[in-house]
Amino acid sequence: MKVLTAQNWLKPDYVPQVFVRLDSEAGTIRPISGEEYLEDVLAPKLDPAVPREIRRLFEIGRGTMAYGYFFYP
């Protein structure tokens, strides 16, 4: 597990580096970027009819996943 320090807290953790994108046309795989990882985390949306407390918890979970790119214990 990554030990957080002032020098490494904004560097991607090694775990998300195993997440990849498949380029089906070229038949290759590559690691996803931090931006792509964040796009995937932010893509799901809740219906406005979902109760406020559930939406709040959803956003807490989403934030935890987003920051997991940098610290993924």
PDB file of N, CA, C, O and CB in Angstrom:
ATOM      1  N   MET A   1       0.841  -1.170   0.000  1.00  0.00           N
ATOM      2  CA  MET A   1       0.000   0.000   0.000  1.00  0.00           C
ATOM      3  C   MET A   1       0.892   1.241   0.000  1.00  0.00           C
ATOM      4  O   MET A   1       1.930   1.272   0.661  1.00  0.00           O
ATOM      5  CB  MET A   1      -0.960  -0.006   1.216  1.00  0.00           C
ATOM      6  N   LYS A   2       0.481   2.239  -0.734  1.00  0.00           N
ATOM      7  CA  LYS A   2       1.204   3.506  -0.792  1.00  0.00           C
ATOM      8  C   LYS A   2       1.161   4.188   0.573  1.00  0.00           C
ATOM      9  O   LYS A   2       0.101   4.309   1.187  1.00  0.00           O
ATOM     10  CB  LYS A   2       0.608   4.429  -1.883  1.00  0.00           C
ATOM     11  N   VAL A   3       2.319   4.628   1.032  1.00  0.00           N
ATOM     12  CA  VAL A   3       2.391   5.415   2.254  1.00  0.00           C
ATOM     13  C   VAL A   3       2.411   6.878   1.834  1.00  0.00           C
ATOM     14  O   VAL A   3       3.329   7.313   1.139  1.00  0.00           O
ATOM     15  CB  VAL A   3       3.654   5.039   3.123  1.00  0.00           C
ATOM     16  N   LEU A   4       1.406   7.635   2.252  1.00  0.00           N
ATOM     17  CA  LEU A   4       1.300   9.031   1.841  1.00  0.00           C
ATOM     18  C   LEU A   4       2.397   9.876   2.454  1.00  0.00           C
ATOM     19  O   LEU A   4       2.694   9.774   3.644  1.00  0.00           O
ATOM     20  CB  LEU A   4      -0.055   9.592   2.220  1.00  0.00           C
ATOM     21  N   THR A   5       2.991  10.708   1.622  1.00  0.00           N
ATOM     22  CA  THR A   5       3.991  11.677   2.058  1.00  0.00           C
ATOM     23  C   THR A   5       3.692  13.006   1.369  1.00  0.00           C
ATOM     24  O   THR A   5       2.890  13.060   0.437  1.00  0.00           O
ATOM     25  CB  THR A   5       5.448  11.184   1.735  1.00  0.00           C
ATOM     26  N   ALA A   6       4.326  14.057   1.822  1.00  0.00           N
ATOM     27  CA  ALA A   6       4.153  15.359   1.174  1.00  0.00           C
ATOM     28  C   ALA A   6       4.666  15.317  -0.265  1.00  0.00           C
ATOM     29  O   ALA A   6       4.212  16.102  -1.098  1.00  0.00           O
ATOM     30  CB  ALA A   6       4.886  16.459   1.967  1.00  0.00           C
ATOM     31  N   GLN A   7       5.583  14.433  -0.568  1.00  0.00           N
ATOM     32  CA  GLN A   7       6.152  14.342  -1.911  1.00  0.00           C
ATOM     33  C   GLN A   7       5.297  13.526  -2.877  1.00  0.00           C
ATOM     34  O   GLN A   7       5.365  13.758  -4.085  1.00  0.00           O
ATOM     35  CB  GLN A   7       7.525  13.742  -1.836  1.00  0.00           C
ATOM     36  N   ASN A   8       4.497  12.581  -2.389  1.00  0.00           N
ATOM     37  CA  ASN A   8       3.785  11.689  -3.315  1.00  0.00           C
ATOM     38  C   ASN A   8       2.263  11.809  -3.288  1.00  0.00           C
ATOM     39  O   ASN A   8       1.594  11.068  -4.008  1.00  0.00           O
ATOM     40  CB  ASN A   8       4.152  10.285  -3.015  1.00  0.00           C
ATOM     41  N   TRP A   9       1.698  12.691  -2.505  1.00  0.00           N
ATOM     42  CA  TRP A   9       0.243  12.698  -2.341  1.00  0.00           C
ATOM     43  C   TRP A   9      -0.505  13.080  -3.602  1.00  0.00           C
ATOM     44  O   TRP A   9      -1.685  12.747  -3.721  1.00  0.00           O
ATOM     45  CB  TRP A   9      -0.138  13.636  -1.245  1.00  0.00           C
ATOM     46  N   LEU A  10       0.118  13.761  -4.547  1.00  0.00           N
ATOM     47  CA  LEU A  10      -0.537  14.097  -5.818  1.00  0.00           C
ATOM     48  C   LEU A  10      -0.066  13.232  -6.979  1.00  0.00           C
ATOM     49  O   LEU A  10      -0.376  13.519  -8.135  1.00  0.00           O
ATOM     50  CB  LEU A  10      -0.295  15.548  -6.150  1.00  0.00           C
ATOM     51  N   LYS A  11       0.676  12.181  -6.678  1.00  0.00           N
ATOM     52  CA  LYS A  11       1.109  11.252  -7.722  1.00  0.00           C
ATOM     53  C   LYS A  11       0.132  10.071  -7.745  1.00  0.00           C
ATOM     54  O   LYS A  11      -0.277   9.591  -6.688  1.00  0.00           O
ATOM     55  CB  LYS A  11       2.589  10.762  -7.477  1.00  0.00           C
ATOM     56  N   PRO A  12      -0.245   9.600  -8.941  1.00  0.00           N
ATOM     57  CA  PRO A  12      -1.162   8.459  -9.008  1.00  0.00           C
ATOM     58  C   PRO A  12      -0.632   7.258  -8.229  1.00  0.00           C
ATOM     59  O   PRO A  12       0.567   6.979  -8.238  1.00  0.00           O
ATOM     60  CB  PRO A  12      -1.405   8.065 -10.461  1.00  0.00           C
ATOM     61  N   ASP A  13      -1.519   6.567  -7.572  1.00  0.00           N
ATOM     62  CA  ASP A  13      -1.175   5.325  -6.896  1.00  0.00           C
ATOM     63  C   ASP A  13      -0.851   4.276  -7.955  1.00  0.00           C
ATOM     64  O   ASP A  13      -1.230   4.440  -9.115  1.00  0.00           O
ATOM     65  CB  ASP A  13      -2.334   4.846  -5.964  1.00  0.00           C
ATOM     66  N   TYR A  14      -0.171   3.223  -7.585  1.00  0.00           N
ATOM     67  CA  TYR A  14       0.177   2.186  -8.566  1.00  0.00           C
ATOM     68  C   TYR A  14      -1.023   1.320  -8.938  1.00  0.00           C
ATOM     69  O   TYR A  14      -1.043   0.763 -10.035  1.00  0.00           O
ATOM     70  CB  TYR A  14       1.292   1.304  -8.023  1.00  0.00           C
ATOM     71  N   VAL A  15      -2.023   1.186  -8.067  1.00  0.00           N
ATOM     72  CA  VAL A  15      -3.161   0.298  -8.344  1.00  0.00           C
ATOM     73  C   VAL A  15      -3.943   0.723  -9.587  1.00  0.00           C
ATOM     74  O   VAL A  15      -4.191  -0.124 -10.445  1.00  0.00           O
ATOM     75  CB  VAL A  15      -4.098   0.262  -7.144  1.00  0.00           C
ATOM     76  N   PRO A  16      -4.348   2.004  -9.732  1.00  0.00           N
ATOM     77  CA  PRO A  16      -5.112   2.370 -10.929  1.00  0.00           C
ATOM     78  C   PRO A  16      -4.333   2.202 -12.236  1.00  0.00           C
ATOM     79  O   PRO A  16      -4.931   2.229 -13.312  1.00  0.00           O
ATOM     80  CB  PRO A  16      -5.571   3.795 -10.812  1.00  0.00           C
ATOM     81  N   GLN A  17      -3.035   2.031 -12.161  1.00  0.00           N
ATOM     82  CA  GLN A  17      -2.261   1.830 -13.375  1.00  0.00           C
ATOM     83  C   GLN A  17      -2.592   0.505 -14.051  1.00  0.00           C
ATOM     84  O   GLN A  17      -2.229   0.298 -15.209  1.00  0.00           O
ATOM     85  CB  GLN A  17      -0.785   1.893 -13.062  1.00  0.00           C
ATOM     86  N   VAL A  18      -3.271  -0.389 -13.349  1.00  0.00           N
ATOM     87  CA  VAL A  18      -3.683  -1.649 -13.974  1.00  0.00           C
ATOM     88  C   VAL A  18      -5.012  -1.498 -14.707  1.00  0.00           C
ATOM     89  O   VAL A  18      -5.411  -2.402 -15.442  1.00  0.00           O
ATOM     90  CB  VAL A  18      -3.791  -2.754 -12.922  1.00  0.00           C
ATOM     91  N   PHE A  19      -5.713  -0.364 -14.521  1.00  0.00           N
ATOM     92  CA  PHE A  19      -6.946  -0.092 -15.264  1.00  0.00           C
ATOM     93  C   PHE A  19      -6.546   0.352 -16.666  1.00  0.00           C
ATOM     94  O   PHE A  19      -5.700   1.233 -16.822  1.00  0.00           O
ATOM     95  CB  PHE A  19      -7.831   1.003 -14.545  1.00  0.00           C
ATOM     96  N   VAL A  20      -7.146  -0.247 -17.674  1.00  0.00           N
ATOM     97  CA  VAL A  20      -6.715   0.009 -19.047  1.00  0.00           C
ATOM     98  C   VAL A  20      -7.885   0.334 -19.958  1.00  0.00           C
ATOM     99  O   VAL A  20      -9.046   0.112 -19.614  1.00  0.00           O
ATOM    100  CB  VAL A  20      -5.961  -1.188 -19.591  1.00  0.00           C
ATOM    101  N   ARG A  21      -7.555   0.862 -21.119  1.00  0.00           N
ATOM    102  CA  ARG A  21      -8.510   1.078 -22.208  1.00  0.00           C
ATOM    103  C   ARG A  21      -8.100   0.165 -23.350  1.00  0.00           C
ATOM    104  O   ARG A  21      -6.917  -0.013 -23.640  1.00  0.00           O
ATOM    105  CB  ARG A  21      -8.550   2.590 -22.665  1.00  0.00           C
ATOM    106  N   LEU A  22      -9.088  -0.394 -23.976  1.00  0.00           N
ATOM    107  CA  LEU A  22      -8.859  -1.220 -25.152  1.00  0.00           C
ATOM    108  C   LEU A  22      -9.129  -0.396 -26.395  1.00  0.00           C
ATOM    109  O   LEU A  22     -10.202   0.187 -26.546  1.00  0.00           O
ATOM    110  CB  LEU A  22      -9.746  -2.486 -25.129  1.00  0.00           C
ATOM    111  N   ASP A  23      -8.147  -0.352 -27.287  1.00  0.00           N
ATOM    112  CA  ASP A  23      -8.352   0.254 -28.603  1.00  0.00           C
ATOM    113  C   ASP A  23      -8.686  -0.901 -29.529  1.00  0.00           C
ATOM    114  O   ASP A  23      -7.793  -1.603 -30.004  1.00  0.00           O
ATOM    115  CB  ASP A  23      -7.075   1.078 -29.107  1.00  0.00           C
ATOM    116  N   SER A  24      -9.974  -1.097 -29.785  1.00  0.00           N
ATOM    117  CA  SER A  24     -10.404  -2.266 -30.555  1.00  0.00           C
ATOM    118  C   SER A  24      -9.922  -2.212 -32.005  1.00  0.00           C
ATOM    119  O   SER A  24      -9.704  -3.255 -32.621  1.00  0.00           O
ATOM    120  CB  SER A  24     -11.920  -2.379 -30.522  1.00  0.00           C
ATOM    121  N   GLU A  25      -9.757  -1.023 -32.546  1.00  0.00           N
ATOM    122  CA  GLU A  25      -9.280  -0.916 -33.929  1.00  0.00           C
ATOM    123  C   GLU A  25      -7.825  -1.340 -34.045  1.00  0.00           C
ATOM    124  O   GLU A  25      -7.455  -2.063 -34.970  1.00  0.00           O
ATOM    125  CB  GLU A  25      -9.448   0.513 -34.443  1.00  0.00           C
ATOM    126  N   ALA A  26      -6.995  -0.886 -33.101  1.00  0.00           N
ATOM    127  CA  ALA A  26      -5.569  -1.215 -33.155  1.00  0.00           C
ATOM    128  C   ALA A  26      -5.262  -2.526 -32.437  1.00  0.00           C
ATOM    129  O   ALA A  26      -4.189  -3.101 -32.620  1.00  0.00           O
ATOM    130  CB  ALA A  26      -4.746  -0.087 -32.542  1.00  0.00           C
ATOM    131  N   GLY A  27      -6.205  -2.997 -31.621  1.00  0.00           N
ATOM    132  CA  GLY A  27      -5.976  -4.228 -30.874  1.00  0.00           C
ATOM    133  C   GLY A  27      -4.951  -4.056 -29.768  1.00  0.00           C
ATOM    134  O   GLY A  27      -4.225  -4.995 -29.441  1.00  0.00           O
ATOM    135  N   THR A  28      -4.885  -2.863 -29.189  1.00  0.00           N
ATOM    136  CA  THR A  28      -3.907  -2.586 -28.140  1.00  0.00           C
ATOM    137  C   THR A  28      -4.623  -2.140 -26.869  1.00  0.00           C
ATOM    138  O   THR A  28      -5.782  -1.725 -26.890  1.00  0.00           O
ATOM    139  CB  THR A  28      -2.896  -1.509 -28.600  1.00  0.00           C
ATOM    140  N   ILE A  29      -3.901  -2.239 -25.785  1.00  0.00           N
ATOM    141  CA  ILE A  29      -4.400  -1.723 -24.518  1.00  0.00           C
ATOM    142  C   ILE A  29      -3.406  -0.692 -24.001  1.00  0.00           C
ATOM    143  O   ILE A  29      -2.215  -0.740 -24.310  1.00  0.00           O
ATOM    144  CB  ILE A  29      -4.616  -2.872 -23.479  1.00  0.00           C
ATOM    145  N   ARG A  30      -3.921   0.240 -23.209  1.00  0.00           N
ATOM    146  CA  ARG A  30      -3.056   1.250 -22.609  1.00  0.00           C
ATOM    147  C   ARG A  30      -3.650   1.654 -21.265  1.00  0.00           C
ATOM    148  O   ARG A  30      -4.861   1.562 -21.064  1.00  0.00           O
ATOM    149  CB  ARG A  30      -2.893   2.491 -23.548  1.00  0.00           C
ATOM    150  N   PRO A  31      -2.805   2.096 -20.356  1.00  0.00           N
ATOM    151  CA  PRO A  31      -3.344   2.578 -19.080  1.00  0.00           C
ATOM    152  C   PRO A  31      -4.254   3.778 -19.314  1.00  0.00           C
ATOM    153  O   PRO A  31      -4.040   4.550 -20.248  1.00  0.00           O
ATOM    154  CB  PRO A  31      -2.199   2.952 -18.107  1.00  0.00           C
ATOM    155  N   ILE A  32      -5.257   3.934 -18.474  1.00  0.00           N
ATOM    156  CA  ILE A  32      -6.123   5.105 -18.594  1.00  0.00           C
ATOM    157  C   ILE A  32      -5.451   6.282 -17.888  1.00  0.00           C
ATOM    158  O   ILE A  32      -4.697   6.104 -16.931  1.00  0.00           O
ATOM    159  CB  ILE A  32      -7.542   4.824 -17.992  1.00  0.00           C
ATOM    160  N   SER A  33      -5.734   7.464 -18.370  1.00  0.00           N
ATOM    161  CA  SER A  33      -5.194   8.670 -17.747  1.00  0.00           C
ATOM    162  C   SER A  33      -6.048   9.038 -16.540  1.00  0.00           C
ATOM    163  O   SER A  33      -7.143   8.506 -16.354  1.00  0.00           O
ATOM    164  CB  SER A  33      -5.139   9.846 -18.762  1.00  0.00           C
ATOM    165  N   GLY A  34      -5.543   9.941 -15.737  1.00  0.00           N
ATOM    166  CA  GLY A  34      -6.318  10.429 -14.606  1.00  0.00           C
ATOM    167  C   GLY A  34      -7.611  11.075 -15.051  1.00  0.00           C
ATOM    168  O   GLY A  34      -8.642  10.939 -14.392  1.00  0.00           O
ATOM    169  N   GLU A  35      -7.558  11.784 -16.178  1.00  0.00           N
ATOM    170  CA  GLU A  35      -8.762  12.432 -16.700  1.00  0.00           C
ATOM    171  C   GLU A  35      -9.807  11.407 -17.128  1.00  0.00           C
ATOM    172  O   GLU A  35     -10.997  11.586 -16.869  1.00  0.00           O
ATOM    173  CB  GLU A  35      -8.408  13.338 -17.878  1.00  0.00           C
ATOM    174  N   GLU A  36      -9.364  10.330 -17.785  1.00  0.00           N
ATOM    175  CA  GLU A  36     -10.297   9.279 -18.201  1.00  0.00           C
ATOM    176  C   GLU A  36     -10.900   8.580 -16.983  1.00  0.00           C
ATOM    177  O   GLU A  36     -12.091   8.270 -16.960  1.00  0.00           O
ATOM    178  CB  GLU A  36      -9.587   8.252 -19.106  1.00  0.00           C
ATOM    179  N   TYR A  37     -10.067   8.335 -15.976  1.00  0.00           N
ATOM    180  CA  TYR A  37     -10.542   7.719 -14.743  1.00  0.00           C
ATOM    181  C   TYR A  37     -11.628   8.593 -14.117  1.00  0.00           C
ATOM    182  O   TYR A  37     -12.678   8.097 -13.707  1.00  0.00           O
ATOM    183  CB  TYR A  37      -9.371   7.505 -13.749  1.00  0.00           C
ATOM    184  N   LEU A  38     -11.364   9.901 -14.049  1.00  0.00           N
ATOM    185  CA  LEU A  38     -12.336  10.822 -13.471  1.00  0.00           C
ATOM    186  C   LEU A  38     -13.620  10.882 -14.295  1.00  0.00           C
ATOM    187  O   LEU A  38     -14.713  10.930 -13.732  1.00  0.00           O
ATOM    188  CB  LEU A  38     -11.731  12.210 -13.352  1.00  0.00           C
ATOM    189  N   GLU A  39     -13.497  10.881 -15.621  1.00  0.00           N
ATOM    190  CA  GLU A  39     -14.693  10.865 -16.478  1.00  0.00           C
ATOM    191  C   GLU A  39     -15.571   9.658 -16.160  1.00  0.00           C
ATOM    192  O   GLU A  39     -16.793   9.777 -16.075  1.00  0.00           O
ATOM    193  CB  GLU A  39     -14.292  10.847 -17.971  1.00  0.00           C
ATOM    194  N   ASP A  40     -14.944   8.499 -15.983  1.00  0.00           N
ATOM    195  CA  ASP A  40     -15.699   7.287 -15.670  1.00  0.00           C
ATOM    196  C   ASP A  40     -16.396   7.395 -14.313  1.00  0.00           C
ATOM    197  O   ASP A  40     -17.532   6.950 -14.152  1.00  0.00           O
ATOM    198  CB  ASP A  40     -14.774   6.070 -15.686  1.00  0.00           C
ATOM    199  N   VAL A  41     -15.708   7.989 -13.346  1.00  0.00           N
ATOM    200  CA  VAL A  41     -16.289   8.139 -12.011  1.00  0.00           C
ATOM    201  C   VAL A  41     -17.449   9.134 -12.036  1.00  0.00           C
ATOM    202  O   VAL A  41     -18.447   8.938 -11.343  1.00  0.00           O
ATOM    203  CB  VAL A  41     -15.216   8.597 -11.005  1.00  0.00           C
ATOM    204  N   LEU A  42     -17.322  10.207 -12.834  1.00  0.00           N
ATOM    205  CA  LEU A  42     -18.341  11.246 -12.865  1.00  0.00           C
ATOM    206  C   LEU A  42     -19.509  10.936 -13.805  1.00  0.00           C
ATOM    207  O   LEU A  42     -20.519  11.639 -13.781  1.00  0.00           O
ATOM    208  CB  LEU A  42     -17.713  12.540 -13.266  1.00  0.00           C
ATOM    209  N   ALA A  43     -19.385   9.901 -14.625  1.00  0.00           N
ATOM    210  CA  ALA A  43     -20.412   9.606 -15.630  1.00  0.00           C
ATOM    211  C   ALA A  43     -21.779   9.244 -15.038  1.00  0.00           C
ATOM    212  O   ALA A  43     -22.784   9.765 -15.520  1.00  0.00           O
ATOM    213  CB  ALA A  43     -19.943   8.480 -16.503  1.00  0.00           C
ATOM    214  N   PRO A  44     -21.870   8.386 -14.028  1.00  0.00           N
ATOM    215  CA  PRO A  44     -23.201   8.053 -13.515  1.00  0.00           C
ATOM    216  C   PRO A  44     -23.876   9.275 -12.892  1.00  0.00           C
ATOM    217  O   PRO A  44     -23.243  10.059 -12.186  1.00  0.00           O
ATOM    218  CB  PRO A  44     -23.107   6.923 -12.481  1.00  0.00           C
ATOM    219  N   LYS A  45     -25.164   9.418 -13.167  1.00  0.00           N
ATOM    220  CA  LYS A  45     -25.967  10.530 -12.633  1.00  0.00           C
ATOM    221  C   LYS A  45     -27.192   9.954 -11.938  1.00  0.00           C
ATOM    222  O   LYS A  45     -27.744   8.938 -12.361  1.00  0.00           O
ATOM    223  CB  LYS A  45     -26.391  11.528 -13.769  1.00  0.00           C
ATOM    224  N   LEU A  46     -27.600  10.604 -10.889  1.00  0.00           N
ATOM    225  CA  LEU A  46     -28.819  10.196 -10.197  1.00  0.00           C
ATOM    226  C   LEU A  46     -29.988  11.045 -10.664  1.00  0.00           C
ATOM    227  O   LEU A  46     -29.829  12.219 -10.996  1.00  0.00           O
ATOM    228  CB  LEU A  46     -28.648  10.309  -8.670  1.00  0.00           C
ATOM    229  N   ASP A  47     -31.147  10.440 -10.685  1.00  0.00           N
ATOM    230  CA  ASP A  47     -32.370  11.155 -11.013  1.00  0.00           C
ATOM    231  C   ASP A  47     -32.649  12.188  -9.923  1.00  0.00           C
ATOM    232  O   ASP A  47     -32.444  11.906  -8.742  1.00  0.00           O
ATOM    233  CB  ASP A  47     -33.565  10.172 -11.168  1.00  0.00           C
ATOM    234  N   PRO A  48     -33.108  13.367 -10.298  1.00  0.00           N
ATOM    235  CA  PRO A  48     -33.424  14.383  -9.290  1.00  0.00           C
ATOM    236  C   PRO A  48     -34.447  13.927  -8.249  1.00  0.00           C
ATOM    237  O   PRO A  48     -34.521  14.503  -7.163  1.00  0.00           O
ATOM    238  CB  PRO A  48     -33.934  15.616  -9.969  1.00  0.00           C
ATOM    239  N   ALA A  49     -35.229  12.908  -8.568  1.00  0.00           N
ATOM    240  CA  ALA A  49     -36.230  12.413  -7.618  1.00  0.00           C
ATOM    241  C   ALA A  49     -35.605  11.601  -6.479  1.00  0.00           C
ATOM    242  O   ALA A  49     -36.275  11.307  -5.490  1.00  0.00           O
ATOM    243  CB  ALA A  49     -37.257  11.560  -8.349  1.00  0.00           C
ATOM    244  N   VAL A  50     -34.334  11.242  -6.614  1.00  0.00           N
ATOM    245  CA  VAL A  50     -33.666  10.486  -5.549  1.00  0.00           C
ATOM    246  C   VAL A  50     -33.588  11.383  -4.313  1.00  0.00           C
ATOM    247  O   VAL A  50     -33.244  12.559  -4.426  1.00  0.00           O
ATOM    248  CB  VAL A  50     -32.227  10.004  -5.997  1.00  0.00           C
ATOM    249  N   PRO A  51     -33.902  10.844  -3.146  1.00  0.00           N
ATOM    250  CA  PRO A  51     -33.874  11.664  -1.930  1.00  0.00           C
ATOM    251  C   PRO A  51     -32.510  12.335  -1.703  1.00  0.00           C
ATOM    252  O   PRO A  51     -31.460  11.788  -2.039  1.00  0.00           O
ATOM    253  CB  PRO A  51     -34.228  10.804  -0.721  1.00  0.00           C
ATOM    254  N   ARG A  52     -32.568  13.520  -1.129  1.00  0.00           N
ATOM    255  CA  ARG A  52     -31.360  14.338  -0.922  1.00  0.00           C
ATOM    256  C   ARG A  52     -30.271  13.580  -0.167  1.00  0.00           C
ATOM    257  O   ARG A  52     -29.104  13.644  -0.552  1.00  0.00           O
ATOM    258  CB  ARG A  52     -31.713  15.613  -0.160  1.00  0.00           C
ATOM    259  N   GLU A  53     -30.626  12.871   0.891  1.00  0.00           N
ATOM    260  CA  GLU A  53     -29.630  12.143   1.693  1.00  0.00           C
ATOM    261  C   GLU A  53     -28.936  11.069   0.855  1.00  0.00           C
ATOM    262  O   GLU A  53     -27.733  10.857   1.010  1.00  0.00           O
ATOM    263  CB  GLU A  53     -30.297  11.501   2.931  1.00  0.00           C
ATOM    264  N   ILE A  54     -29.664  10.393  -0.022  1.00  0.00           N
ATOM    265  CA  ILE A  54     -29.061   9.391  -0.898  1.00  0.00           C
ATOM    266  C   ILE A  54     -28.117  10.067  -1.897  1.00  0.00           C
ATOM    267  O   ILE A  54     -27.024   9.565  -2.160  1.00  0.00           O
ATOM    268  CB  ILE A  54     -30.157   8.587  -1.645  1.00  0.00           C
ATOM    269  N   ARG A  55     -28.537  11.194  -2.445  1.00  0.00           N
ATOM    270  CA  ARG A  55     -27.653  11.937  -3.373  1.00  0.00           C
ATOM    271  C   ARG A  55     -26.385  12.379  -2.663  1.00  0.00           C
ATOM    272  O   ARG A  55     -25.297  12.322  -3.237  1.00  0.00           O
ATOM    273  CB  ARG A  55     -28.384  13.172  -3.963  1.00  0.00           C
ATOM    274  N   ARG A  56     -26.515  12.816  -1.425  1.00  0.00           N
ATOM    275  CA  ARG A  56     -25.348  13.231  -0.642  1.00  0.00           C
ATOM    276  C   ARG A  56     -24.375  12.062  -0.441  1.00  0.00           C
ATOM    277  O   ARG A  56     -23.169  12.211  -0.640  1.00  0.00           O
ATOM    278  CB  ARG A  56     -25.793  13.790   0.723  1.00  0.00           C
ATOM    279  N   LEU A  57     -24.898  10.922  -0.054  1.00  0.00           N
ATOM    280  CA  LEU A  57     -24.051   9.739   0.130  1.00  0.00           C
ATOM    281  C   LEU A  57     -23.420   9.291  -1.188  1.00  0.00           C
ATOM    282  O   LEU A  57     -22.270   8.851  -1.217  1.00  0.00           O
ATOM    283  CB  LEU A  57     -24.869   8.591   0.734  1.00  0.00           C
ATOM    284  N   PHE A  58     -24.175   9.406  -2.270  1.00  0.00           N
ATOM    285  CA  PHE A  58     -23.659   9.065  -3.592  1.00  0.00           C
ATOM    286  C   PHE A  58     -22.442   9.942  -3.927  1.00  0.00           C
ATOM    287  O   PHE A  58     -21.432   9.444  -4.425  1.00  0.00           O
ATOM    288  CB  PHE A  58     -24.766   9.233  -4.667  1.00  0.00           C
ATOM    289  N   GLU A  59     -22.546  11.232  -3.654  1.00  0.00           N
ATOM    290  CA  GLU A  59     -21.444  12.153  -3.943  1.00  0.00           C
ATOM    291  C   GLU A  59     -20.237  11.883  -3.062  1.00  0.00           C
ATOM    292  O   GLU A  59     -19.101  12.047  -3.506  1.00  0.00           O
ATOM    293  CB  GLU A  59     -21.899  13.591  -3.762  1.00  0.00           C
ATOM    294  N   ILE A  60     -20.462  11.474  -1.827  1.00  0.00           N
ATOM    295  CA  ILE A  60     -19.353  11.092  -0.954  1.00  0.00           C
ATOM    296  C   ILE A  60     -18.628   9.892  -1.536  1.00  0.00           C
ATOM    297  O   ILE A  60     -17.398   9.870  -1.592  1.00  0.00           O
ATOM    298  CB  ILE A  60     -19.855  10.778   0.470  1.00  0.00           C
ATOM    299  N   GLY A  61     -19.390   8.892  -1.969  1.00  0.00           N
ATOM    300  CA  GLY A  61     -18.783   7.713  -2.592  1.00  0.00           C
ATOM    301  C   GLY A  61     -18.050   8.059  -3.869  1.00  0.00           C
ATOM    302  O   GLY A  61     -16.954   7.553  -4.115  1.00  0.00           O
ATOM    303  N   ARG A  62     -18.642   8.916  -4.685  1.00  0.00           N
ATOM    304  CA  ARG A  62     -18.016   9.314  -5.941  1.00  0.00           C
ATOM    305  C   ARG A  62     -16.691  10.046  -5.673  1.00  0.00           C
ATOM    306  O   ARG A  62     -15.690   9.796  -6.343  1.00  0.00           O
ATOM    307  CB  ARG A  62     -18.975  10.213  -6.759  1.00  0.00           C
ATOM    308  N   GLY A  63     -16.699  10.945  -4.693  1.00  0.00           N
ATOM    309  CA  GLY A  63     -15.468  11.657  -4.347  1.00  0.00           C
ATOM    310  C   GLY A  63     -14.384  10.723  -3.860  1.00  0.00           C
ATOM    311  O   GLY A  63     -13.210  10.890  -4.188  1.00  0.00           O
ATOM    312  N   THR A  64     -14.787   9.731  -3.070  1.00  0.00           N
ATOM    313  CA  THR A  64     -13.827   8.746  -2.589  1.00  0.00           C
ATOM    314  C   THR A  64     -13.219   7.971  -3.755  1.00  0.00           C
ATOM    315  O   THR A  64     -12.013   7.720  -3.778  1.00  0.00           O
ATOM    316  CB  THR A  64     -14.497   7.784  -1.600  1.00  0.00           C
ATOM    317  N   MET A  65     -14.046   7.595  -4.711  1.00  0.00           N
ATOM    318  CA  MET A  65     -13.532   6.884  -5.889  1.00  0.00           C
ATOM    319  C   MET A  65     -12.601   7.768  -6.715  1.00  0.00           C
ATOM    320  O   MET A  65     -11.565   7.306  -7.193  1.00  0.00           O
ATOM    321  CB  MET A  65     -14.693   6.393  -6.763  1.00  0.00           C
ATOM    322  N   ALA A  66     -12.969   9.036  -6.884  1.00  0.00           N
ATOM    323  CA  ALA A  66     -12.141   9.947  -7.675  1.00  0.00           C
ATOM    324  C   ALA A  66     -10.763  10.109  -7.047  1.00  0.00           C
ATOM    325  O   ALA A  66      -9.752  10.049  -7.745  1.00  0.00           O
ATOM    326  CB  ALA A  66     -12.824  11.316  -7.812  1.00  0.00           C
ATOM    327  N   TYR A  67     -10.717  10.312  -5.746  1.00  0.00           N
ATOM    328  CA  TYR A  67      -9.425  10.477  -5.082  1.00  0.00           C
ATOM    329  C   TYR A  67      -8.667   9.161  -4.967  1.00  0.00           C
ATOM    330  O   TYR A  67      -7.471   9.151  -4.676  1.00  0.00           O
ATOM    331  CB  TYR A  67      -9.621  11.075  -3.704  1.00  0.00           C
ATOM    332  N   GLY A  68      -9.366   8.050  -5.197  1.00  0.00           N
ATOM    333  CA  GLY A  68      -8.703   6.753  -5.208  1.00  0.00           C
ATOM    334  C   GLY A  68      -7.632   6.643  -6.280  1.00  0.00           C
ATOM    335  O   GLY A  68      -6.754   5.785  -6.187  1.00  0.00           O
ATOM    336  N   TYR A  69      -7.688   7.491  -7.289  1.00  0.00           N
ATOM    337  CA  TYR A  69      -6.644   7.496  -8.317  1.00  0.00           C
ATOM    338  C   TYR A  69      -5.296   7.827  -7.693  1.00  0.00           C
ATOM    339  O   TYR A  69      -4.256   7.377  -8.174  1.00  0.00           O
ATOM    340  CB  TYR A  69      -6.979   8.506  -9.436  1.00  0.00           C
ATOM    341  N   PHE A  70      -5.315   8.615  -6.620  1.00  0.00           N
ATOM    342  CA  PHE A  70      -4.078   9.030  -5.974  1.00  0.00           C
ATOM    343  C   PHE A  70      -3.753   8.192  -4.742  1.00  0.00           C
ATOM    344  O   PHE A  70      -2.587   8.069  -4.367  1.00  0.00           O
ATOM    345  CB  PHE A  70      -4.164  10.485  -5.589  1.00  0.00           C
ATOM    346  N   PHE A  71      -4.764   7.620  -4.117  1.00  0.00           N
ATOM    347  CA  PHE A  71      -4.550   6.788  -2.925  1.00  0.00           C
ATOM    348  C   PHE A  71      -5.600   5.691  -2.948  1.00  0.00           C
ATOM    349  O   PHE A  71      -6.769   5.935  -2.651  1.00  0.00           O
ATOM    350  CB  PHE A  71      -4.635   7.635  -1.589  1.00  0.00           C
ATOM    351  N   TYR A  72      -5.182   4.477  -3.303  1.00  0.00           N
ATOM    352  CA  TYR A  72      -6.087   3.350  -3.517  1.00  0.00           C
ATOM    353  C   TYR A  72      -5.685   2.202  -2.577  1.00  0.00           C
ATOM    354  O   TYR A  72      -5.114   1.206  -3.022  1.00  0.00           O
ATOM    355  CB  TYR A  72      -6.057   2.884  -5.017  1.00  0.00           C
ATOM    356  N   PRO A  73      -5.989   2.345  -1.259  1.00  0.00           N
ATOM    357  CA  PRO A  73      -5.568   1.289  -0.340  1.00  0.00           C
ATOM    358  C   PRO A  73      -6.358  -0.002  -0.521  1.00  0.00           C
ATOM    359  O   PRO A  73      -6.113  -0.980   0.185  1.00  0.00           O
ATOM    360  CB  PRO A  73      -5.704   1.766   1.082  1.00  0.00           C
TER     361      PRO A  73
END
